[in-house]
Amino acid sequence: MAGNGTLPGSPYSGMVYAWGQLIDHDLDKTNNDGANHIDITVPDDDQTFGPGSTITLTRAVVDPKTGTQINAVTGWLDASMAYGSDAGTAASLRDANGRMKVSAGDNLPTADGAFVAGDTRASENPDLTALQTLVVREHNRCADQLRSAHPEWSSDKVCGTARSIVTGEIQNITYSGFLPLLLGSKAPGDYHGFDKSVDPRITEEFAGSAFRFGHTIVSGEIAYFDGTGGESGNQSLADAFFRAACDVRSQRRRSRPAAAPDGRHLAKVRRAPCGPAAQLLVRPAGRPGPRGRQHPA
Ligand code: HEM
């Protein structure tokens, strides 16, 4: 995934949005309670949805004691989108040699025709699935090297060490590449060690609103490349939602350049004949959305 920077206002490739979504799925996931509706009423003049349409949405699962949203994944940048946020999931994704399980073609493992990863959103779009796959392949590359350098190591040690390396790589890309691109001089500076006075939990403001800025920079098209680097086709992102598992090819993918953040969503994505997941993405990002408004305090 590498764009050529031709979109006005955006010198960055589609990797910026894809990486943002990948690390978001590492950091937070708010489950819906499925009961208390805060459906979105679509304005009658909307070009995509018909008059009188609604997009179904229910409130986030909250802690009854505090009323605050519960994060369903680990809030650390710890590669939980690849390894899982609980021990059972982590165990189900690795094999007895400390490698991560894969399916044919060195792809993510599958269950019931869908890719399986540490996070349930891994197949949401092909760019995201490609990065999820890259993380698993990198784990296995590290695990193979560790195994041959230290044949006496247990598989747990191989697996744990490979995971530490991969997690460090993800943190490095995020803090050395992604955040400086995004925040410029406001990016976090050098790391000076663990500070236990900082509350590391994900805030509702971050998950419910701030980091959703990424919805405004999504690329509307995915280009396909063959083994020689030649472009072999295009697919609208709207047609690709949750289709990654049935669409694995030898072709390589890359996104068009990231859109400039402008508080709006891409028209091409808005036209998607899609399910609730993508419909929620298309809500104008410049205004506080139902999720952001759910906790007025
Ligand atoms: C094709 C790309 C994407 C799609 C289809 C998509 C779709 C969605 C959907 C359906 C939700 C749940 C909405 C809700 O229940 O309130 C969501 C949540 C979210 N998205 Fe995206 N998203 C995409 C890309 C991104 C990117 C690029 C970022 C950040 C750089 C991002 C950040 C977030 C965050 C922070 C949440 C809240 C997660 C939580 O804690 O539950 N998304 N997205």
Residues whose N, C-alpha, C, O or C-beta is under 5 A from the ligand:
A	BS01	HEM	Y17 G20 Q21 D24 D28 K29 T30 N125 F206 A207 F211 R212 G214 H215 V218 P276 A277 A278 L280 L281 R291
